[in-house]
Amino acid sequence: MKFDVSVFAEDLNAASDIAAKVEDYGFDGLWVAEAAHNPFLPLAHAALATERITLGTAIAVAFPRNPQLMAQTAWDLAQASGGRFVLGLGTQIKPHITKRFSAMWGKPAQQLREYIQALRTIWDFYRSGLPSAFRGEYYRVNLDSASSAPRAASAPQIPIYIAGVNTGLAKLAGELCDGFHVHAFHTPQYLRQVLLPAFSDGRQRGDVGSKLALSCAVFVVTGATAAEIEESVLLSKSQIAFYASTPSYRRVLELHGWQDLIPELNAMLRRNRWREMHTLVSDEMLEQFAVIAPPDELPYKVRERYRGLLDRVGFYFPFVPGDQSKRVIWEHAAKAMTD
């Protein structure tokens, strides 16, 4: 099981130093999330500052970027990193796609399927220079001029991961993808009983020969002092409550008989009582969603819970080298990798 860290690209000038620090710790991978900043630019810096670690997006929002631009960006990062780049894609939700990004929203699973097929059509063209085409409901690609293909000494294989919560995207990942970013809003029971069968079903329908790699930044509750533990509990419960209020994540709650929370949480949101939502998350729920342990035991507890379920794990909170409150946590995580 590999251990990765996630970062938010708040300061592009610091990206190289952060990536080098991740590699110095001995971690296996660095994922950049798309939030307030572009997730690809920090990875260009990271590619030049590191030699070993996996570099990827977790995730980049697919639909606002057409397949040709996405293919170019991924190809260039794969070249710069010596083949260490992983393209992690997500669909986001309709209001963000149509209002925030002013982009097209269709049937997201089918749209993402075509997006992936278009990407691979373009990469095949880059490798061969031979005319290539893809035609779908959402995307059409017609490539017939070798002069528009990037020239490179090597032709990288670029793994594609997608992210999701429900079985539709899990089946798509099994059918077409190299990996899947499991959403932090899950339980081991949901992973075993719902997602793993969906991955298997997709693999049986597809023609991908390799094992589907599963990655997740998991909820954890930890701290060296009572105050730190209390803060960690509050943050985790608040995030769980936020995700639990999302109707499309209902199935996770239904598996455990917690679906009655959804209308209560939605009512709190409508009344702007979001600061109180964490009070509806019981300690029992927290134990199902989060790994709870002191810093020196935490990485081993994560490994114990997810052995045989995940291939790559990390913590839900971002890696910030200057954050002294998390320094001990990262040191123990790094030590656990050598044990």
N, C-alpha and C positions, 0 to 999 in steps of 0.2 A: 504494500500500500504506500503510495507516494503522498508527501505532504506539501501542499501549495499554500501560497498566500495571495490575497487580493488587495488591490490598491485602488484609490480614486485619484484620478490625474488632476490634482488641484494646482500643482506647480510643475509645468513642463520642464523648467530649468533644473528641477531636482530629480527628474526621472532616471537619469543615468546613475546617480548616487544611490537611489533607492534600489534599483535593479542589482547593482553591484553588491549592496548590503544583503539582499535576499540570497544571492549566490554565496556570499561569504558565510552566511548562517548555515548553509548546507541544505536549504530547502530545494524542492524539486521543480517548482514551477511558480510563475508569476502571472496572475490574471488581472486584467484591467477592466473595470466596469464602465459602462456608458451611463453617465449621470449628467452633471453640469458641463462636462468637457468631452471632447473627442477621445475615444478610447485607443485609436491607432497611433497617434503622434508619440505618446510616451513609449510605445513598443518599438518605434524606430530608434529612439535613444537607447532603450534597454537592449536591443539587438547588438548594438555596437559596444555596450559596456559589459556584456556577459559572454560566456563561452559554452555553458553547460545547460542551464535551466530551460525548461519549456516556457514559451511566451505565448499568451493568448488573450482573447477577449471573452469576458464572461459578464454580460454579453454585449455584442454590438447589435443595434436594432437594424433589422434587415431592410424592411420595406421602404424607408426613406431614401435608400441608396440603390440605384439601378444595378443590375448584376454585373455590367461591364466595369463600372467604377469600383465595385466591391472586389471583383476578380483581380483588377490591377493592384489595388492596395494590398490584398492578401498575398499576391504573387511577389510583390516587391519586399514585403516583410519576411516572407519565407526565404527569399534570396539573401536579404541582409543578415538574417539569423542563422544561415547555414542549415535551413530546414527545420528549425525548432518552433516555428509559428503554428498555432492552432487557431482556426477561425471559429469562434463561438458566436452563434446567431440566435436572436430571439425575435418574437413577433410583436412584443409590447401589447397594448390594448387599443381598441378602436379610437377612443377620444385623443390619445396621444398621437396616433398615426395621422388622423385626419385634421386635428386642430393644432397640435404643437408642431408637427412636421409637415403638414399640408401635403400628405401623400395618400396613395390609394390603399383602401382596405377592402378586401374581398372575403373569401372563405379562408381564414388564416392558414389552416393546415394544408389545403390544396395550393394556396399561393406560395407557401414556404417550400412545398415539394417542388414546384416549378422553378423557384428561385435557385434551389440547390442544383437541379438538373441544368439550368442555364449556366451556373457557375462552372460546373464540370465540363460543359460543352466549350466554354471559353478557354478554360485551362488546357483542354485537349488541343485546341487550336494553337494556343501559345507553344505547346510542345512540338507539334508537327508542322505548323504553318499551312496545313491543308485546309481547304474550304470546309466549313462546319456550320451547322444550323440547328436551332431548337425553336419549336413553335408550340406555345401553350395558350391557355386562356388568358393568362396575365402577362406573360413575357414572351417576346419573340427576339431571337438572335440570329443574325445572318452574317457570317464572317467569311470573306473570300479573298482578302488581301494580306499576304504574309507581312507586308510592310507595317501593318498595324499591330503585329504581335511583338512583345518585348523580346529583345535578344539577350540571351543569358547563357553562361557556360553550363549551367545545370538546369534541370527541369524538376523542381521540387514537387513532392506529393504533399498536398495541403489537407490535413485532417479537418473535417467539419463536425463540430458539436452543435447541437441545438439544445434549447432549454425549455422546460415546461413543467406543468403540474399534473395535467390530466392525461388520459390514455391515448387521445388522438395524436398528440405530438410524440408520445412515447413510442407508439407503433411506427410513426414516420421515422423516428430515429433508428429504430431497429431495422427498418427496411432500407434506409438510404445512407445513414450517417456512420461516422467513426466513433462518436461519443455523444454523451448526453449530460448536460448540467442539471442535476437533480436540484429542484428548488429547496431552499432551506425550510420552507413550510411543508414538512412531511414528517411522518413517524416511521420507525423501522418496520412496523406492521404494514403501513401503507406501501412502503417500498417493496416488501416481500410479496404481499397479496395482490397488489394492484399494478404497480409499475413493472416489476420483473416479468410477469406473464405477458404484459403488453409489449415489452422489448422483444421477448422470445417470439411472439406472434409476428411481429414485424420482420425479424430476422428470417423466419421461415418463408415469408413471402418475398423477401428481397434476394439479392445475389451478392451480398457482402460477405466475404469469407472470414474476416477477422472478428474477434470478440468486440462487442460494443463496450467502450470504456465509460465508466460512470464516475462523475466528479461532483463534489458538493462542498460548499462552505456551510458548515453546520452550526446551528445555534449552540452556544455554550454558556454556562454560568460558572464563573470562577472569580477568584480574588484572594488577596493575601490578608485582608482585614475584613471585619464585619461590615464596615462601610462600603468597601469595594464589592463585596458579595451582594449587599442590598441593592447597590446601583446596578449590578449585572442582572439581578433578578428583574428589576424594574424595566430595564432596557429590553430584555428578552421577552417579557410578558407584553410589553407595549407593541413590539414588532409582531409577535404572534397574533395579538388582537387585531392589528391593522390588516394582516393577511387574512385572518379569519372572517373579516367583514366583507371580503371579496366574494361575490356570488359564484364565480367560476371555480373557486377553490372549495366549494361545498363538499365535494366527495371525500376529501380528507377528513372532514369533521364527521360526516355521516358514518364512516367506517367505525368510528369510536362512539357513536351515539351523541355527538355534541352539536348536531345541526340546529338545535333550538337557540344557540347563541347568536346565529346570524342575524335574525331580526332585531335582537337587542343591541348588537353592535352597530347595525345600520342606523337604528334610532339615535344612538349616541352620536354618530357621525353627523346626522342631519341637524342635531341640536348643538353642534360644535363642542361636544363634551369628549373630544378625543383624548384628552389628558386623563380621563377616568376609565377608558376602555380596558386598561390592563387589569382592573379589579375583577373583570369577568373571567380572566384566565386563572384557573385553579392551579394549585401546586401539582395536582395529578396530571393536568395537561402539560404543564411545564416540563415535568419529568419525561413525558412522551416525546416532546418536541426538541428538548435540549439535553446535552450532556452536562451533568453537574458534577464538578470535582474541583479540588484545589489545584493550583498551577502545576505542581510537580506530578500530579496524577492524571491531569486532564488529557494529555496526548495519548496515554495508554488506555484511558477509558473510551476515547474516541475510536481508537484502533479496535478495542474489544467489541464495541457496539456495531461497528461497520465492517468487521472482517467478513469477507465473503459477499459483501453487498456493494461496496464502493472500491474503486481502484485508486482514486485520488481524493484526498480530504483536505479541508482547511477550516479555519474558524470564520464565523460570519462577519466579525468586525475586521476592518482593514488593517494592513500592516503599515505602521507609521514609525520609522526608526527613532524619531525624537520623542515619542510618547513614553516617558519613563514609567507610567502606571502599567504599561503592558510589557515592559522589558523582561521581567522575570518569566512571564507567560511564554514569550517567544524563545527565550533561552532554554526553557524546559522542553518546548516543542522541538527545537533543534537537537537537543541532547537525546530525545527519545528516538530520533531517526537513526542514531548510531547504535542503539541498544538491540 
